Amino acid sequence: FALPIVPAYYVGKAVSQNQFFTALNVNGKLIQWFWFPCVVPTWMAGLTMMVIMSKWVVVGRYQEQEFSVQSFLYLRWWFVDRAVHMWEFWVGRFFVDTLLLWLIYRLMGAKIHISVELKTFIREFDLVEIGSESSIKHPICCRRFGKWEEHEGPSLYFRKIY
């Protein structure tokens, strides 16, 4: 997930080469901070696209099912879940209650009406369907951990939420 740094670096390099943006003289020191408003949104957009692509490449479409925590399916879910958690911390918090969050969740596979007021985050996107004029204020997770079986270990169960 360091890949979004690359386009952000080149945007910052291009902006800092412009003489208008390069120098701010503070106590005899040149400070080049004018690139910051260009680099951070570029990094945020890059990280968002990486998380969306990793969801579709690693997991594909979430389905209602139950599987063991000791399976490869669980490892794939865990990887995407951690990536989404990181995205929520670094980028998603700035998109809460905006159309950008709605767009990102649509790209992730959630069926959310455009009039929905999203004040929180969603996981297991393909299993979520939210109708018009709704307001979501608490996190939505479409998973539940099952009982610990003696021979199989714990399980994870996905279910749809309407």
DSSP file with accessible surface (Angstrom, degrees, kcal/mol):
  #  RESIDUE AA STRUCTURE BP1 BP2  ACC     N-H-->O    O-->H-N    N-H-->O    O-->H-N    TCO  KAPPA ALPHA  PHI   PSI    X-CA   Y-CA   Z-CA
    1    1 A F              0   0   82      0, 0.0    49,-0.1     0, 0.0     4,-0.1   0.000 360.0 360.0 360.0  13.6    0.0    0.0    0.0
    2    2 A A    >   +     0   0   67      1,-0.2     3,-1.8     2,-0.1     4,-0.4   0.556 360.0  92.4 -86.4  -9.4    3.0    2.2   -0.4
    3    3 A L  T >  S+     0   0  106      1,-0.3     3,-1.6     2,-0.2    -1,-0.2   0.842  72.8  64.6 -57.0 -36.3    2.3    2.4   -4.2
    4    4 A P  T 3> S+     0   0    3      0, 0.0     4,-1.3     0, 0.0    -1,-0.3   0.714  89.1  70.8 -63.3 -13.2    0.1    5.6   -3.9
    5    5 A I  H <> S+     0   0   97     -3,-1.8     4,-2.7     1,-0.2     5,-0.2   0.851  87.6  65.5 -68.5 -30.8    3.3    7.5   -2.7
    6    6 A V  H <> S+     0   0   74     -3,-1.6     4,-2.1    -4,-0.4     5,-0.2   0.957 104.9  38.7 -61.9 -54.9    4.7    7.2   -6.2
    7    7 A P  H  > S+     0   0   60      0, 0.0     4,-2.4     0, 0.0    -1,-0.2   0.901 116.0  54.4 -64.2 -32.7    2.1    9.5   -8.0
    8    8 A A  H  X S+     0   0    4     -4,-1.3     4,-2.5     1,-0.2    -2,-0.2   0.906 106.9  51.6 -64.7 -38.6    2.1   11.8   -5.0
    9    9 A Y  H  X S+     0   0  129     -4,-2.7     4,-2.6     1,-0.2    -1,-0.2   0.937 111.2  46.2 -61.7 -46.5    5.9   12.1   -5.2
   10   10 A Y  H  X S+     0   0  140     -4,-2.1     4,-2.4     2,-0.2    -2,-0.2   0.863 111.7  51.1 -69.8 -33.1    5.8   13.1   -8.9
   11   11 A V  H  X S+     0   0   47     -4,-2.4     4,-2.5     2,-0.2     5,-0.2   0.941 112.7  46.8 -65.6 -45.1    3.0   15.6   -8.4
   12   12 A G  H  X S+     0   0    8     -4,-2.5     4,-2.5    -5,-0.2    -2,-0.2   0.901 112.2  50.2 -62.4 -39.2    5.0   17.2   -5.6
   13   13 A K  H  X S+     0   0   88     -4,-2.6     4,-1.2     2,-0.2    -1,-0.2   0.923 111.8  47.6 -65.4 -42.3    8.1   17.2   -7.7
   14   14 A A  H  X S+     0   0   62     -4,-2.4     4,-0.6     1,-0.2    -2,-0.2   0.905 114.7  45.8 -66.2 -40.4    6.3   18.8  -10.6
   15   15 A V  H >< S+     0   0   26     -4,-2.5     3,-1.0     1,-0.2     6,-0.3   0.906 110.6  52.3 -70.6 -39.6    4.7   21.5   -8.4
   16   16 A S  H 3< S+     0   0   28     -4,-2.5    -1,-0.2     1,-0.2    -2,-0.2   0.731 100.1  63.4 -72.9 -18.8    7.9   22.3   -6.5
   17   17 A Q  H 3< S+     0   0  127     -4,-1.2     2,-0.4    -3,-0.2    -1,-0.2   0.729  80.3  96.1 -75.8 -19.8    9.8   22.9   -9.8
   18   18 A N  S XX S-     0   0   83     -3,-1.0     3,-1.2    -4,-0.6     4,-0.9  -0.563  77.0-139.6 -70.9 125.3    7.5   25.8  -10.6
   19   19 A Q  H 3> S+     0   0  155     -2,-0.4     4,-0.6     1,-0.3     3,-0.3   0.799  98.9  62.9 -59.9 -27.8    9.3   28.9   -9.5
   20   20 A F  H 34 S+     0   0  162      1,-0.2    -1,-0.3     2,-0.1    -4,-0.1   0.858 112.3  35.3 -65.3 -32.7    6.1   30.4   -8.1
   21   21 A F  H <4 S+     0   0   64     -3,-1.2    13,-0.5    -6,-0.3    -1,-0.2   0.534 100.9  79.6 -98.6  -7.5    5.7   27.6   -5.6
   22   22 A T  H  < S+     0   0   17     -4,-0.9     2,-0.5    -3,-0.3    -2,-0.1   0.905  83.9  45.4 -78.0 -43.0    9.3   26.9   -4.6
   23   23 A A     <  +     0   0   52     -4,-0.6     2,-0.4     9,-0.1     9,-0.1  -0.880  39.6 167.0-120.0 131.9   10.5   29.5   -2.2
   24   24 A L        -     0   0   77     -2,-0.5     7,-1.9     7,-0.4     2,-0.8  -0.971  31.0-142.8-130.4 114.0    9.1   31.0    0.9
   25   25 A N  E     +A   30   0A 115     -2,-0.4     2,-0.5     5,-0.2     5,-0.2  -0.709  27.6 168.2 -87.1 111.4   11.7   32.9    2.9
   26   26 A V  E >  S-A   29   0A  60      3,-2.6     3,-1.7    -2,-0.8    -2,-0.1  -0.963  74.9 -25.5-124.6 112.1   11.3   32.5    6.6
   27   27 A N  T 3  S-     0   0  161     -2,-0.5    -1,-0.1     1,-0.3     3,-0.1   0.888 126.4 -49.9  53.0  41.8   14.2   33.7    8.7
   28   28 A G  T 3  S+     0   0   69      1,-0.2     2,-0.4     0, 0.0    -1,-0.3   0.524 116.3 112.9  80.7   3.0   16.6   33.2    5.9
   29   29 A K  E <   -A   26   0A 154     -3,-1.7    -3,-2.6    -5,-0.0     2,-0.5  -0.899  63.8-132.1-110.7 139.3   15.5   29.6    5.1
   30   30 A L  E     -A   25   0A 121     -2,-0.4     2,-0.5    -5,-0.2    -5,-0.2  -0.776  23.1-165.6 -88.3 126.1   13.7   28.6    2.0
   31   31 A I        -     0   0   50     -7,-1.9     2,-0.6    -2,-0.5    -7,-0.4  -0.954  11.7-164.3-115.9 130.0   10.6   26.5    2.7
   32   32 A Q        +     0   0   96     -2,-0.5     3,-0.3     1,-0.2    -9,-0.1  -0.602  43.7 127.5-111.6  69.1    8.9   24.5    0.0
   33   33 A W    >   +     0   0  156     -2,-0.6     3,-1.1     1,-0.2    -1,-0.2   0.405  44.0  91.6-104.4   1.2    5.6   23.6    1.6
   34   34 A F  T 3  S+     0   0   92    -13,-0.5     4,-0.2     1,-0.2    -1,-0.2   0.690  78.4  65.5 -71.7 -15.5    3.3   24.9   -1.2
   35   35 A W  T >> S+     0   0   73     -3,-0.3     4,-2.2     1,-0.2     3,-1.5   0.719  80.2  84.4 -74.4 -20.3    3.3   21.4   -2.8
   36   36 A F  H <> S+     0   0   99     -3,-1.1     4,-2.0     1,-0.3    -1,-0.2   0.880  83.0  54.5 -55.4 -45.0    1.5   19.9    0.3
   37   37 A P  H 34 S+     0   0   92      0, 0.0    -1,-0.3     0, 0.0    -2,-0.1   0.712 115.4  42.0 -65.6 -15.7   -2.1   20.8   -0.9
   38   38 A C  H <> S+     0   0   51     -3,-1.5     4,-1.2    -4,-0.2    -2,-0.2   0.807 114.0  48.7 -93.6 -36.9   -1.4   18.9   -4.2
   39   39 A V  H  X S+     0   0   21     -4,-2.2     4,-2.6     2,-0.2     5,-0.2   0.920 105.8  54.4 -74.0 -44.1    0.4   15.9   -2.8
   40   40 A V  H  X S+     0   0   47     -4,-2.0     4,-2.7     1,-0.2     5,-0.2   0.943 109.8  45.3 -62.8 -48.6   -1.9   14.9    0.0
   41   41 A P  H  > S+     0   0   71      0, 0.0     4,-2.5     0, 0.0    -1,-0.2   0.889 112.6  53.2 -62.3 -33.0   -5.1   14.7   -2.2
   42   42 A T  H  X S+     0   0   37     -4,-1.2     4,-2.3     2,-0.2    -2,-0.2   0.932 111.0  45.7 -64.8 -43.5   -3.1   12.8   -4.8
   43   43 A W  H  X S+     0   0   62     -4,-2.6     4,-2.8     2,-0.2     5,-0.2   0.915 112.2  51.6 -64.3 -41.9   -2.0   10.3   -2.2
   44   44 A M  H  X S+     0   0   27     -4,-2.7     4,-2.3     2,-0.2    -2,-0.2   0.916 111.5  46.6 -62.6 -42.8   -5.5   10.0   -0.8
   45   45 A A  H  X S+     0   0   57     -4,-2.5     4,-2.4    -5,-0.2    -1,-0.2   0.912 113.0  50.2 -66.3 -39.5   -6.9    9.3   -4.2
   46   46 A G  H  X S+     0   0   17     -4,-2.3     4,-2.2     2,-0.2    -2,-0.2   0.919 111.3  47.3 -65.2 -42.9   -4.2    6.7   -4.9
   47   47 A L  H  X S+     0   0    1     -4,-2.8     4,-2.4     2,-0.2     5,-0.2   0.914 110.8  52.9 -64.8 -40.0   -4.8    4.9   -1.6
   48   48 A T  H  X S+     0   0   11     -4,-2.3     4,-2.3    -5,-0.2    -2,-0.2   0.942 110.6  46.3 -60.9 -45.4   -8.5    4.9   -2.3
   49   49 A M  H  X S+     0   0   93     -4,-2.4     4,-2.7     1,-0.2    -1,-0.2   0.880 110.7  53.6 -66.4 -36.1   -8.0    3.3   -5.7
   50   50 A M  H  X S+     0   0   41     -4,-2.2     4,-2.7     2,-0.2    -1,-0.2   0.910 109.9  47.2 -64.5 -40.8   -5.6    0.7   -4.3
   51   51 A V  H  X S+     0   0    0     -4,-2.4     4,-2.2     2,-0.2    -2,-0.2   0.925 112.9  48.8 -67.5 -42.3   -8.1   -0.4   -1.7
   52   52 A I  H  X S+     0   0   11     -4,-2.3     4,-1.9    -5,-0.2    -2,-0.2   0.947 114.7  45.1 -62.2 -46.0  -10.9   -0.6   -4.2
   53   53 A M  H  X S+     0   0  101     -4,-2.7     4,-2.6     1,-0.2     5,-0.3   0.911 111.5  51.9 -65.7 -40.9   -8.7   -2.6   -6.6
   54   54 A S  H  X>S+     0   0   16     -4,-2.7     4,-2.7     1,-0.2     5,-0.6   0.884 107.0  54.5 -65.6 -34.0   -7.4   -4.9   -3.8
   55   55 A K  I  X>S+     0   0    0     -4,-2.2     5,-2.2     1,-0.2     4,-1.6   0.947 113.8  40.4 -61.5 -47.4  -11.0   -5.7   -2.7
   56   56 A W  I  <5S+     0   0   89     -4,-1.9    -2,-0.2     3,-0.2    -1,-0.2   0.867 120.7  43.2 -72.7 -34.1  -12.0   -6.8   -6.2
   57   57 A V  I  <5S+     0   0  124     -4,-2.6    -2,-0.2    -5,-0.2    -3,-0.2   0.928 123.4  33.2 -77.6 -43.6   -8.7   -8.7   -6.9
   58   58 A V  I  <5S+     0   0   39     -4,-2.7    -3,-0.2    -5,-0.3    -2,-0.2   0.933 138.4  11.7 -81.7 -47.8   -8.3  -10.4   -3.6
   59   59 A V  I  <<S-     0   0   21     -4,-1.6     2,-0.5    -5,-0.6    -3,-0.2   0.814  77.9-168.3-100.6 -38.9  -11.9  -11.1   -2.5
   60   60 A G      < -     0   0   19     -5,-2.2     2,-0.5    -6,-0.2    -1,-0.2  -0.711  63.9  -4.0  80.6-128.3  -14.1  -10.4   -5.5
   61   61 A R  S    S-     0   0  132     -2,-0.5     2,-0.1    -5,-0.1    48,-0.1  -0.863  75.1-125.4-103.7 128.4  -17.7  -10.3   -4.5
   62   62 A Y        -     0   0   11     -2,-0.5     2,-0.3     1,-0.0    -2,-0.0  -0.471  31.6-168.0 -67.5 142.0  -18.6  -11.1   -0.9
   63   63 A Q        -     0   0  119     -2,-0.1     2,-0.5    64,-0.0    95,-0.2  -0.942  32.6 -95.0-130.4 154.6  -21.2  -13.8   -0.6
   64   64 A E  S    S+     0   0  100     -2,-0.3     2,-0.3    93,-0.1    95,-0.2  -0.553  74.3 121.0 -67.5 118.5  -23.4  -15.2    2.2
   65   65 A Q  E     -B  158   0B  62     93,-0.7    93,-3.2    -2,-0.5     2,-0.4  -0.982  55.4-124.5-168.1 168.9  -21.4  -18.1    3.6
   66   66 A E  E     +B  157   0B 114     -2,-0.3     2,-0.3    91,-0.2    91,-0.2  -0.988  33.1 165.6-126.3 136.8  -19.7  -19.6    6.6
   67   67 A F  E     -B  156   0B  20     89,-2.4    89,-3.1    -2,-0.4     2,-0.1  -0.978  37.5 -91.9-149.1 161.4  -16.0  -20.6    6.6
   68   68 A S  E >   -B  155   0B  31     -2,-0.3     3,-1.4    87,-0.2     6,-0.4  -0.414  23.8-131.9 -75.5 147.0  -13.3  -21.6    9.0
   69   69 A V  T 3  S+     0   0   33     85,-2.5    -1,-0.1     1,-0.3    86,-0.1   0.740 107.5  62.8 -68.2 -20.2  -10.9  -19.0   10.4
   70   70 A Q  T 3  S+     0   0  141     84,-0.4    -1,-0.3    82,-0.4     2,-0.2   0.274  88.4  99.6 -89.4  13.8   -8.1  -21.4    9.4
   71   71 A S  S <> S-     0   0   38     -3,-1.4     4,-1.5     1,-0.1     3,-0.1  -0.546  82.6-118.6-100.7 165.3   -8.9  -21.2    5.7
   72   72 A F  H  > S+     0   0  139      1,-0.2     4,-2.3     2,-0.2     5,-0.2   0.834 113.9  62.5 -67.7 -31.2   -7.3  -19.3    2.8
   73   73 A L  H  > S+     0   0   46      1,-0.2     4,-2.3     2,-0.2    -1,-0.2   0.902 102.5  49.8 -61.1 -40.8  -10.7  -17.5    2.4
   74   74 A Y  H  > S+     0   0   48     -6,-0.4     4,-3.0     2,-0.2    -1,-0.2   0.917 108.1  53.1 -64.4 -41.7  -10.4  -16.1    5.8
   75   75 A L  H  X S+     0   0   93     -4,-1.5     4,-2.3     1,-0.2    -2,-0.2   0.912 109.5  48.7 -61.8 -39.7   -6.9  -14.8    5.1
   76   76 A R  H  X S+     0   0   76     -4,-2.3     4,-2.0     2,-0.2     5,-0.2   0.927 113.0  47.2 -64.8 -44.8   -8.2  -13.1    1.9
   77   77 A W  H  X S+     0   0   11     -4,-2.3     4,-2.8     1,-0.2    -2,-0.2   0.933 111.8  51.2 -61.2 -44.2  -11.0  -11.5    3.9
   78   78 A W  H  X S+     0   0  113     -4,-3.0     4,-2.6     1,-0.2     5,-0.2   0.907 107.6  52.5 -62.0 -43.3   -8.6  -10.4    6.7
   79   79 A F  H  X S+     0   0   83     -4,-2.3     4,-1.9     2,-0.2    -1,-0.2   0.946 114.2  41.6 -59.0 -48.6   -6.2   -8.8    4.2
   80   80 A V  H  X S+     0   0    0     -4,-2.0     4,-2.8     2,-0.2     5,-0.2   0.905 112.6  54.9 -68.2 -37.9   -8.9   -6.7    2.6
   81   81 A D  H  X S+     0   0    5     -4,-2.8     4,-2.4     1,-0.2    -2,-0.2   0.916 109.6  46.8 -61.8 -42.0  -10.5   -5.9    6.0
   82   82 A R  H  X S+     0   0   92     -4,-2.6     4,-2.4     2,-0.2    -1,-0.2   0.878 111.7  51.2 -67.5 -38.1   -7.2   -4.5    7.3
   83   83 A A  H  X S+     0   0    4     -4,-1.9     4,-2.5    -5,-0.2    -2,-0.2   0.928 111.9  46.6 -64.1 -43.4   -6.7   -2.5    4.1
   84   84 A V  H  X S+     0   0    2     -4,-2.8     4,-2.8     2,-0.2    -2,-0.2   0.907 110.9  52.7 -65.5 -39.7  -10.2   -1.0    4.5
   85   85 A H  H  X S+     0   0   88     -4,-2.4     4,-1.9    -5,-0.2    -2,-0.2   0.928 110.3  47.5 -61.2 -43.9   -9.5   -0.3    8.2
   86   86 A M  H  X S+     0   0   58     -4,-2.4     4,-2.5     1,-0.2     5,-0.3   0.915 111.9  50.6 -62.8 -42.5   -6.3    1.6    7.2
   87   87 A W  H  X>S+     0   0    3     -4,-2.5     5,-3.0     1,-0.2     4,-2.9   0.914 108.2  52.6 -62.1 -42.4   -8.2    3.5    4.5
   88   88 A E  H  <>S+     0   0   19     -4,-2.8     5,-1.3     3,-0.2    -1,-0.2   0.895 112.6  45.6 -60.4 -38.4  -10.9    4.5    7.0
   89   89 A F  H  <5S+     0   0   99     -4,-1.9    -2,-0.2    -5,-0.2    -1,-0.2   0.929 124.6  28.7 -70.9 -46.6   -8.3    5.8    9.4
   90   90 A W  H  <5S+     0   0  136     -4,-2.5    -2,-0.2    -5,-0.1    -3,-0.2   0.808 140.9   3.2 -88.3 -32.8   -6.1    7.8    6.9
   91   91 A V  T ><5S+     0   0    0     -4,-2.9     3,-1.9    -5,-0.3     4,-0.4   0.727 115.1  66.2-122.5 -47.7   -8.6    8.8    4.2
   92   92 A G  G >><S+     0   0    0     -5,-3.0     3,-1.9     1,-0.3     4,-0.7   0.801  89.2  68.5 -57.0 -32.6  -12.2    7.8    4.9
   93   93 A R  G 34<S+     0   0  129     -5,-1.3     3,-0.3    -6,-0.3    -1,-0.3   0.773  98.7  52.8 -61.0 -23.7  -12.6   10.0    7.9
   94   94 A F  G <4 S+     0   0  132     -3,-1.9    -1,-0.3     1,-0.2    -2,-0.2   0.604 108.6  50.4 -84.4 -12.8  -12.5   13.0    5.6
   95   95 A F  T X4 S+     0   0   34     -3,-1.9     3,-1.3    -4,-0.4     6,-0.7   0.426  76.1 129.1-103.5  -2.9  -15.2   11.6    3.4
   96   96 A V  T 3< S+     0   0   45     -4,-0.7    23,-0.2    -3,-0.3     3,-0.1  -0.307  80.2   9.5 -59.0 134.8  -17.8   10.8    6.0
   97   97 A D  T 3  S+     0   0   81     21,-2.0     2,-0.3     1,-0.2    -1,-0.3   0.821 108.3 109.6  64.4  34.6  -21.2   12.3    5.2
   98   98 A T  S <> S-     0   0   61     -3,-1.3     4,-1.2    20,-0.2     3,-0.4  -0.889  81.8-112.8-128.8 166.1  -20.2   13.2    1.6
   99   99 A L  H  > S+     0   0  113     -2,-0.3     4,-2.7     1,-0.2     5,-0.2   0.751 112.6  68.5 -68.8 -22.9  -21.1   11.9   -1.8
  100  100 A L  H  > S+     0   0   89      2,-0.2     4,-2.6     1,-0.2    -1,-0.2   0.908  98.4  49.5 -62.8 -40.6  -17.5   10.7   -2.2
  101  101 A L  H  > S+     0   0    0     -6,-0.7     4,-2.5    -3,-0.4     5,-0.2   0.919 110.7  50.5 -64.0 -41.7  -18.1    8.1    0.5
  102  102 A W  H  X S+     0   0   51     -4,-1.2     4,-2.1     2,-0.2    -2,-0.2   0.938 111.7  48.3 -59.3 -45.5  -21.3    7.0   -1.3
  103  103 A L  H  X S+     0   0   81     -4,-2.7     4,-2.4     2,-0.2    -2,-0.2   0.917 110.7  50.1 -62.4 -44.0  -19.3    6.8   -4.6
  104  104 A I  H  X S+     0   0   10     -4,-2.6     4,-1.5     1,-0.2    -1,-0.2   0.928 111.3  48.4 -63.2 -42.8  -16.5    4.7   -3.0
  105  105 A Y  H  X>S+     0   0    1     -4,-2.5     5,-2.5     1,-0.2     4,-0.6   0.868 110.0  52.3 -67.5 -34.2  -18.9    2.3   -1.5
  106  106 A R  H ><5S+     0   0  114     -4,-2.1     3,-1.0    -5,-0.2    -1,-0.2   0.920 108.9  50.2 -63.8 -42.3  -20.7    1.9   -4.8
  107  107 A L  H 3<5S+     0   0   83     -4,-2.4    -2,-0.2     1,-0.2    -1,-0.2   0.796 107.8  54.8 -65.8 -26.4  -17.4    1.2   -6.4
  108  108 A M  H 3<5S-     0   0    2     -4,-1.5    -1,-0.2    -5,-0.2    18,-0.2   0.586 128.1 -97.7 -81.7 -12.7  -16.8   -1.4   -3.7
  109  109 A G  T <<5S+     0   0   11     -3,-1.0    -3,-0.2    -4,-0.6     2,-0.1   0.437  73.8 141.0 115.4  -0.7  -20.1   -3.2   -4.5
  110  110 A A      < -     0   0    3     -5,-2.5     2,-1.0    -8,-0.1    -1,-0.3  -0.485  49.1-135.0 -74.8 146.1  -22.6   -1.8   -2.0
  111  111 A K  E     +d  129   0C  86     17,-2.4    19,-2.8    14,-0.4     2,-0.4  -0.817  43.4 157.5-101.6  91.7  -26.1   -1.1   -3.2
  112  112 A I  E     -d  130   0C   2     -2,-1.0    19,-0.2    17,-0.2     2,-0.1  -0.970  40.8-125.2-123.0 129.1  -26.8    2.3   -1.6
  113  113 A H    >   -     0   0   88     17,-1.9     3,-1.8    -2,-0.4    21,-0.1  -0.405  24.8-120.8 -68.7 147.4  -29.3    4.8   -2.8
  114  114 A I  T 3  S+     0   0   96      1,-0.3    -1,-0.1    -2,-0.1   -12,-0.1   0.761 109.3  61.2 -65.2 -22.0  -27.8    8.3   -3.5
  115  115 A S  T 3  S+     0   0   40      2,-0.1    -1,-0.3    20,-0.0     2,-0.1   0.504  77.4 117.5 -84.5   0.2  -30.1   10.0   -0.9
  116  116 A V    <   -     0   0   14     -3,-1.8     2,-0.8    17,-0.1    19,-0.2  -0.438  63.2-136.5 -71.1 137.6  -28.7    7.9    2.0
  117  117 A E  E     -e  135   0D  73     17,-2.8    19,-3.0    -2,-0.1     2,-0.8  -0.855  20.4-164.5 -96.3 106.2  -26.9    9.9    4.7
  118  118 A L  E     +e  136   0D   5     -2,-0.8   -21,-2.0    17,-0.2   -20,-0.2  -0.828  24.4 159.1 -98.8 107.1  -23.7    8.0    5.6
  119  119 A K        +     0   0   89     17,-2.7     2,-0.3    -2,-0.8    -1,-0.1   0.157  66.5  31.2-109.5  14.9  -22.2    9.1    8.8
  120  120 A T  S    S-     0   0   16     16,-0.2     2,-0.2    18,-0.1   -23,-0.2  -0.860  87.7 -81.1-154.0-172.6  -20.2    6.0    9.4
  121  121 A F        -     0   0   41     -2,-0.3    19,-1.9    16,-0.1     2,-0.3  -0.673  27.9-150.4-107.0 159.3  -18.3    3.2    7.7
  122  122 A I  B     -f  140   0E   0     -2,-0.2     2,-0.3    17,-0.2     3,-0.2  -0.937   7.4-165.5-125.9 145.1  -19.5   -0.1    6.1
  123  123 A R        +     0   0   21     17,-2.3    19,-0.2    -2,-0.3     4,-0.1  -0.847  69.8  31.9-123.9 167.0  -17.7   -3.4    5.7
  124  124 A E  S >  S-     0   0    1     -2,-0.3     3,-1.8    17,-0.1    -1,-0.2   0.971  75.4-168.6  48.9  61.6  -18.4   -6.4    3.5
  125  125 A F  G >  S+     0   0    1      1,-0.3     3,-1.8    -3,-0.2   -14,-0.4   0.773  71.9  60.9 -56.3 -40.6  -19.9   -4.1    0.9
  126  126 A D  G 3  S+     0   0    5      1,-0.3    -1,-0.3   -18,-0.2    -2,-0.1   0.692 101.3  56.5 -66.4 -16.4  -21.5   -6.5   -1.5
  127  127 A L  G <  S+     0   0    4     -3,-1.8    34,-3.1    -4,-0.1     2,-0.5   0.372  90.6  91.5 -95.6   5.1  -23.8   -7.7    1.3
  128  128 A V  B <   +g  161   0F   2     -3,-1.8   -17,-2.4    32,-0.2     2,-0.4  -0.868  44.3 172.9-107.7 131.7  -25.2   -4.2    2.1
  129  129 A E  E     -d  111   0C  84     32,-2.1     2,-0.5    -2,-0.5   -17,-0.2  -0.964   6.5-178.8-136.6 118.4  -28.3   -2.8    0.5
  130  130 A I  E     -d  112   0C  16    -19,-2.8   -17,-1.9    -2,-0.4   -14,-0.1  -0.976  15.0-143.7-124.0 126.5  -29.7    0.5    1.8
  131  131 A G    >   -     0   0   46     -2,-0.5     3,-0.7     1,-0.2   -18,-0.1  -0.089  36.5 -65.1 -80.1-178.7  -32.8    2.1    0.4
  132  132 A S  T 3  S+     0   0   66      1,-0.2    -1,-0.2   -16,-0.1   -16,-0.0  -0.196 110.2  19.1 -70.6 157.0  -33.7    5.8   -0.2
  133  133 A E  T 3  S+     0   0  156      1,-0.2     2,-0.2     0, 0.0    -1,-0.2   0.762  88.9 141.2  57.6  32.7  -34.0    8.5    2.5
  134  134 A S    <   -     0   0   42     -3,-0.7   -17,-2.8   -21,-0.1     2,-0.4  -0.673  41.2-150.5 -99.9 158.2  -32.1    6.4    5.1
  135  135 A S  E     -e  117   0D  52     -2,-0.2     2,-0.6   -19,-0.2   -17,-0.2  -0.985   6.5-162.9-129.9 121.3  -29.6    7.7    7.7
  136  136 A I  E     +e  118   0D  29    -19,-3.0   -17,-2.7    -2,-0.4   -16,-0.2  -0.914  22.3 157.8-109.1 116.1  -26.8    5.4    8.8
  137  137 A K        +     0   0  130     -2,-0.6    -1,-0.1   -19,-0.1   -16,-0.1   0.496  58.2  59.8-114.9  -9.9  -25.1    6.5   12.0
  138  138 A H  S    S-     0   0  148    -18,-0.1   -18,-0.1     1,-0.0   -19,-0.1  -0.936  93.6 -91.9-123.1 147.0  -23.6    3.3   13.3
  139  139 A P        -     0   0   93      0, 0.0     2,-0.6     0, 0.0   -17,-0.2  -0.185  35.0-141.8 -57.5 144.4  -21.0    1.0   11.6
  140  140 A I  B     +f  122   0E  23    -19,-1.9   -17,-2.3    -4,-0.1     2,-0.4  -0.952  23.4 172.4-112.5 118.5  -22.3   -1.8    9.5
  141  141 A C        -     0   0   49     -2,-0.6   -17,-0.1   -19,-0.2   -19,-0.0  -0.998  19.3-160.6-123.7 126.8  -20.5   -5.1    9.5
  142  142 A C        +     0   0    0     -2,-0.4    17,-2.0   -19,-0.2     2,-0.3  -0.137  62.5  90.3 -98.0  36.0  -22.1   -8.1    7.8
  143  143 A R  E     -C  158   0B  54     15,-0.2     2,-0.3    13,-0.0    15,-0.2  -0.920  46.9-175.7-132.7 157.9  -20.1  -10.7    9.6
  144  144 A R  E     -C  157   0B 138     13,-1.9    13,-3.1    -2,-0.3     2,-0.4  -0.969  26.0-126.4-150.6 135.3  -20.4  -12.8   12.8
  145  145 A F  E     -C  156   0B 107     -2,-0.3    11,-0.3    11,-0.2     3,-0.1  -0.686  31.2-145.7 -83.5 136.4  -17.9  -15.1   14.3
  146  146 A G        -     0   0   23      9,-3.0     9,-0.2    -2,-0.4    -1,-0.1  -0.149  31.3 -60.4 -91.3-171.8  -19.3  -18.6   15.0
  147  147 A K        -     0   0  159      7,-0.1     2,-0.8     1,-0.1     8,-0.3  -0.266  52.4-107.1 -68.4 156.5  -18.8  -21.2   17.7
  148  148 A W        -     0   0  187      6,-0.2     2,-0.3    -3,-0.1    -1,-0.1  -0.768  35.7-153.8 -86.0 110.5  -15.4  -22.7   18.3
  149  149 A E  B  >  -H  153   0G  84      4,-1.6     4,-2.2    -2,-0.8    -3,-0.0  -0.673  16.6-127.8 -85.6 144.2  -15.6  -26.3   17.0
  150  150 A E  T  4 S+     0   0  163     -2,-0.3    -1,-0.1     1,-0.2    -2,-0.0   0.892 104.6  26.2 -61.5 -40.9  -13.3  -28.8   18.5
  151  151 A H  T  4 S+     0   0  170      2,-0.1    -1,-0.2     1,-0.1    -3,-0.0   0.718 130.9  36.5 -97.3 -21.5  -11.8  -30.1   15.3
  152  152 A E  T  4 S-     0   0  124      1,-0.2   -82,-0.4   -83,-0.0    -2,-0.2   0.621  93.2-140.0-107.8 -18.4  -12.2  -27.1   13.0
  153  153 A G  B  <  -H  149   0G   5     -4,-2.2    -4,-1.6   -85,-0.1    -1,-0.2  -0.339  51.9 -21.3  82.4-169.5  -11.6  -24.1   15.2
  154  154 A P        -     0   0   27      0, 0.0   -85,-2.5     0, 0.0   -84,-0.4  -0.242  63.3-149.2 -71.4 162.0  -13.7  -20.9   15.0
  155  155 A S  E     -B   68   0B  11     -8,-0.3    -9,-3.0   -87,-0.3     2,-0.4  -0.864   5.7-138.4-128.8 163.9  -15.7  -19.9   11.9
  156  156 A L  E     -BC  67 145B   0    -89,-3.1   -89,-2.4    -2,-0.3     2,-0.5  -0.985  15.9-160.9-124.7 133.8  -16.8  -16.6   10.3
  157  157 A Y  E     -BC  66 144B  64    -13,-3.1   -13,-1.9    -2,-0.4     2,-0.4  -0.965   2.2-158.4-121.7 128.5  -20.3  -16.1    8.9
  158  158 A F  E     +BC  65 143B   4    -93,-3.2   -93,-0.7    -2,-0.5     2,-0.3  -0.872  16.4 176.3-101.6 140.0  -21.3  -13.5    6.3
  159  159 A R        -     0   0   98    -17,-2.0     2,-0.1    -2,-0.4   -32,-0.1  -0.976  30.3-105.8-140.9 153.6  -24.9  -12.4    6.0
  160  160 A K        -     0   0   64     -2,-0.3     2,-0.4   -32,-0.1   -32,-0.2  -0.463  25.4-156.2 -76.4 150.4  -26.8   -9.8    3.9
  161  161 A I  B      g  128   0F  45    -34,-3.1   -32,-2.1    -2,-0.1   -19,-0.0  -0.996 360.0 360.0-128.6 127.0  -28.1   -6.6    5.5
  162  162 A Y              0   0  181     -2,-0.4   -32,-0.2   -34,-0.2   -34,-0.0  -0.827 360.0 360.0-109.2 360.0  -31.0   -4.8    3.9
